[in-house]
Amino acid sequence: MSFTVIIPARYGSTRLPGKPLKDIAGQTMIERVYRQACLSEAKKVVIATDDERIAAAAKSFGAEVCMTRSDHESGTDRLQEAAAQLSLAENDIVVNVQGDEPLVPPTVINQVAANLAANPVADMSTLSNRIEHATEFYDPNCVKVIADINGLALYFSRAPIPFPRDENRGELPSSMTAQRHIGIYGYRSRFLNDFVQWPISPLEASEKLEQLRAMWQGRKIHVEQACELPPAGVDTAEDLQRVIDIVVAQQC
């Protein structure tokens, strides 16, 4: 199995400006993401950015950089441009590792790539983990996913799915297995070229979930429970401090 990791990184985060260059115990966030990705089985790890500051920082620790346009509406659009610059073949597998996940386990990067390689009917692969608490199940910020017997996604939603009709609302029935979506993706290169040509679908517009654009077009997404639970990424200053505390504790 051969695959490429592309790490989209932009400077202008609304909640935490300059996020990729924030220091985490002596290394920038983007360096930590890059080094975690390099521990995977990827043949190549590339940082895709539109910002010269991020590019300069990446080159300083030896990363390959793709400079992309500044007008991309999503990380997937940036990913597609980088894949095109790298002249990847149509069937090449690309794993999108978010630039704000400095603790991403290399095992899950390998997992999404291997799952896509093993499932030729799928154009995308992603991961999930079991929901253990009702508060998470009913939280719209927690994206849920259900899949069929072959591990192919039936739907992603912010709503509680599958809904326990005959159980008390507010509780999580012990007999039911609900899955939270984990936002790491594998793609076939040809699929990325198709994806950026499609308009936003009605489902995507309603749920604000980009993967629903692919499902609207009839494309298949493989889902499997993660072999290792990735720690939450960094969106806020509080998240950043939490990651710093984890890294410092690991170094002690």
Order of alpha helices (4+ residues) and beta strands (2+ residues): beta-beta-beta-alpha-beta-alpha-beta-alpha-beta-alpha-beta-alpha-beta-beta-beta-alpha-alpha-alpha-beta-alpha
